[in-house]
Amino acid sequence: MDNGSNSISTIDNGEAASNRFTLKCQVIMTIIVALSVVLNILDIFIIQDKLMYYSLIGGTICTVISALVVKFMADKPITKYILMIIMVLFVTVIGSFLTYHIVLVSVIPILCSAQYKNNKLINFSYVISVISIFAIVMAGFYFGICDANMLVLTNQVKDNHIDPITGQFVLTTVNANPWGTLPLYYALPRCLVLFATIPMIKHLSNVITQNARRETELKILGETDMMTQLYNRNKYLELIHEYYPNVDNVGIMFWDIDGLKNVNDTMGHDSGDYLITAVTSSILEFTKDRCKAFRIGGDEFVIIGENLTREDIGEMVVNIQSSIDKKDKLSKISISASVGYAVGAGKDIEKIVAEADACMYKNKQNHYELLKKEGKVE
């Protein structure tokens, strides 16, 4: 049953959507690199052409791989980890060639990981980003745009490198130990700065999770009958007007509890509630997949099935009625319900509703006349 096991369930496709958004972010990054290449060709930027081309080619390859992963594995639990690895690889490739120009790009994978509302993924993204930062620093020194400070390892201000007499710029000794100094003075500080963002990102992720959970709970409350956990009348009216007219074929069953008002008046509302829950349990027990069950009034229930045959609907009616009859035999309170059903095209939903409703009232009247003959009612 769609609203399964006495409650409303929804298909959780949020992770697949997050995977697609991660891909979208990577596509945007690729477009920005491509735009930078164009600006470089126009001499607006002054970066060596080959470095720009290497960045674009490497970034594009990573993005194509991500697109294939999303296409074939969008809903797999492992996909988010694969996408984070590819995104960090993307950052590493373009960072190695463009180095300090894009020093802030290392935070993007961690920001993307926050949308998954998974602290393990955030930690994972940070660890591989740390590896990426060290790789960018070292590869950038040898193959990319080398920061002058990395080359001469200076910690002095500009004036300390200018000869006051000649006004010429004086360089200090070239960095003799890049494998020792660069990880310590460049990669480590960047990793520490990146680490400082983790608590904030995790907090934002937790806030997103809490808000999403709260919205889901409010949505469920707004469309659920709390006593029976079936969909309520508001949800019924919404689907009748907005959803079912677009379904090829629908089958509608109206159920109405017999004598509920009399039981409430003479035996109390606890007994009436017992009748309601008894009928509800029978409805839930035999309602098939592709069906939704609604409580649209105190004693009225509706089951709507999508693309089921008249035989399917008839079988459900027989099974539910049989279940109610069995409960009636074991109960001190008479349990019975009248039913009417109709089948037709979704575009004629209002006509089908009216037909099923009229059929139910006809059966209810026949049942009342039978009880009257038997002297069970006046």
N, C-alpha and C positions, 0 to 999 in steps of 0.2 A: 504493500500500500504506500502511496506517495508520502502521506504524513505519518508513516510507519510507527509501529509499536506504541500507539497511543500518544504520539507527540509529533510535532512538525520537525522535519529534517530538511536541510538544504544541502545542495552539492557544493562542497568546498573546493572551488576552483581558484581561490585567492593566490595560491603559490604559482600556478601556471600563469596567472596575470602578472605576478611579480617577475617571473622569468622573462616575460615579454617586455616588461618595462626595463629590465636590466639590459636586454638587447637594444631597446630603443635608446638608452643612454649611450651605449657603445657606438651605435650608428651616428648619434649626434657628435660624439667625440671624433669619429672618422671624418665627418663632414667638416668639422672645424680644422682638422689637419689638412684636408684637401683645400679649404679656403686659404689656409696659411701658405700652402704651396703656390696658389694663384697670386697672392700678395707678394710672395717672394719673387715670382717671375716678373712682376710689375715693378720690382725694385723698391717696394714699400718696406718689405723686410730685407735684411741683409745677411741671411743665413746661406751657407753653401748649398747649392742646389742638390747635390747628391745626398746630403743629410736629410733634407726635406723629403726627397723621393724615397729614401730608405724608410723613413718614418711612415709615410703614406702607404707604401707597399706592405710593410709589416703590420700596421694597424688594420688595413683592409683585409688581410688574410685572417687575422684574429676575429674580425667582425663576421666574415663569411662563415667561419667555423662555428661561431656562436649562433648564427642564424640557422645553421643546419641542426645544431643541438636543440634549439627551441622548436624547430619544425617537427622533429621526430621524438623528442623527449620532454615536451613542455610540462607534462604532469608527473614526471618521475621525481621522487624525493632527492635523488642524487644530483639532479640537474642544476640546482642552485649552487652547489659546490663546484661543479664543472664550470659554470658561467663565471664564478668568482675567480677561478684559476685563470681562465682565458682573459678576463678583464685585467687582472693584475699583469698577465703576460703582455697584453696590449700596452698598459702603462709602462712596463719595463722597456719594451721595444722603442716607443717614441721618446721615453725619458732618456734612454741611452744615447740617442743621437741629438736631442734638443736640450738635454740636461737642465741647467738652471732656469731655462725659459719656462718650463712647465713643472716647477718644483711642487706646486700645490696639487697636481693631478693625482698624486698618490693617495689622497684622501677619498677620491671618488668611489673606489670599490667598497670601502667601509661604509660610506653613506648609502650606497646601493644595498648593502647587506642589511641595513636597518629596516628596510621595508618588509623583510620576511618575518619580522618579530621573533627572531631566533638568536639568542645570545651566543650560542655555540658557533653559529655562522659568522657573527661579528668577530669573535675571537679568532676564528679560522682566517678570516679576511685580513685581520691585523697581522697575524704571523706571516702569511705569505707576502703581505705588503712590506714587512720589515726586510724579508729576503730580497724583494724587488728594489727597495731603496739602496741597499748595499750594492746590488748589481748595477743600478743606474749610476751611482757615484763612481764606481770603478770603471765601468764601460764608457761613461761620459768623459772621464779623464783621458782615456786612450783613443777613443773612436769618435766622441761627440764634440759638442761645443765646449771647450775646456774653459772653465771659470779661471780668470787670472789669479784669483786668490788661491785656488787649488794648485796652480802651477808654482807659485812662489811661496805659498804657505805664509802669507802675511796676516798679521792681526793689527796692523798699524793703520792710522788714518791717512788720507791722501797727502797731507802736508809733509808727513814724515818721509815720503818717497821723492820729494822735490828738492833739488839742490838749490839753496837760497841764493847762490851766486850766479849760477848759469841758468836756473829756472828749468833745467832738464829733469825728466822723470828718471829716477834711479831704481832699478830692480834689485831685489835681494837675491840670495842664492836660490837656484831652482830646487824644488822639492826633491830631495834625494831618496825619500822612503814613502812613496805614495801608498803602498799596501799597508803601512802602519799608521800613517797620519790621516789619510782620507776616511777610513772607516771610523776612526776615533773622533775627528774634528768635524766631519761632514755628515756621514751616515747616521751615527749615533744621536746627534742632536735632533735630526729630522725624525728619527724613530721615536724619540721622547716626546716631541711635539705632537706626533701622530697619536701616541699613546694617551696624551692628555685629552684627546677628543673622545676616547672610548666611553668614559662614564656618561658624557652628555648624549652620545649616540644611543647607548643602551637605555638611558632614561627616556629618550624620545621614542624608541622602539617599544618600551613598556607602556608608555602613554597611548601610543597608537593601538596596541593590543587591548588595553583596557577600554578605550573608546569604542573599538570595533565590537568587543564583547557586550558592552552596554547597549550599543545600537541594535545588536542582534536580539538581546533580551527584550528590549522595548518593542521591536518588530514582532517578536513572538507573542508578547502580551497583547499587542494591538490586533492580532489576527487569530488568537486562540481562545476557545471557550475553556476557562480554567477548571470547571468541574469535570468535563469529559476529556479534555485535551484534544478535542476535534477542532477543526477550523470553525471560526464563528461566523455570524451573519455578515459582518463587514467584509470578510474575506470572500465569502460566497458571492456577494453582490459585485465585488471587484472583478472576480474571475468570470462571472456570468457576462459582464459588459465588456471586459477588456481581453480576455484570453480565449474562452471557449468558442466564441464566434469564428475564430481562426482555425479551429480543429476540424478535421475532415468529418469525423463521426463522433457523436457523444451519446451515452446512455445515462438516463437520469432515473434514480429511484427515490421516491418520497416515502418516508416512514413517519407514522404518527402513533404515539403511545396511547392506547385505549384507556380511558378512565383516569387519567393522571390527576385532573382537577378534583375529581371525587375522592381519590385517595388522599390528596393534600388536605381536603376539607374535613374528611372524616377520621383519618388515621394520622395526620400530621405530615409535615414536610420531610421528615427523615424517611418515612415510608415512600414518599414521592421520589426522593433522591435515590432510594434503592431501586425503584422502577427504572429511572433514567440510566443509572450505571449498568443495570442488567441488560437493557436493550443496547446500550453503547458497546458493551463487551461483545455481544453477538455481532454487531455491525463490524467491529474491528477484526473479529476472528475470521470472517469470510470475505472481507473486502479485498479484491485482487489488486495486483500491481496496475499502474496507470490509472488509479482511482484516487479520489479525494473524498473524505467524509466531512460533513458540516453539521453543526447544530445551529439551526436558524431560528429556533423558538424554544419555548419551555419544553414542549413535548414533540417537536418536529425535527426530523433529521433528513439530510439529503446526501446521497452518494452519487457522484458524477464520475463516469468512466470514459476514458479516451479510446476511441477506435476499438471498441469491443463489439462483438456480435450480439444480436438479440438473444441468442442461446446462452452466451456468457452472462448476460444480465439476468436472464431467467434462472440460471443455475445459482447465481449469487442470492437471488431473492429466496429460492427454495432453501438453501443452506442456512441463511440468516433466520428465516421463519422457523425452521426445524430447531435451531439452537434456542430461539426464544421459547418455543413450545416445551423443550426439555427443562429449561429453567422454571417455567410455569408449574410443571408437575412437581418440582422439588420445593416450591415456594409457598409460604402461607398467604402471600398476597398474589392475586391474579396478575400475571404478566402477559400482556398481548400487545400487538402493534399492527396497524393496518398499513398496507403498502400499495403503491401504484408506480408503474414505470413506463418509460417511453424511450424510443431510440430514433435518431435522425441526424441530419447534417448539422454541424456546429453553427453554420450561418442562420439556422432556424432555431437557435437555442431557446428563445422566449416561447415559441410555439411548443417545443418539446417540454419545457417546464410546465406550461399550462396543461398539457395533455397528461403528464405524469401526476400532477397535482389533482386534476379532476378524477383520474383513475383511482387515486388513493382515497379521495372522499367518497367515491362510489363504493369502494370496498369497505370503507369504514361504516357507511350506512347499512350495507348488507350485513356486516358483522353485528351491528347494533340490533337490526331486525331479528337476527338469529337468536341473540341473547334474550331479546324481548319475548320471543316465542317460547324459549326455554324457561322463562320466568326469572331470569337472573337479573334483569333490570326492569324498571317500571316503564 
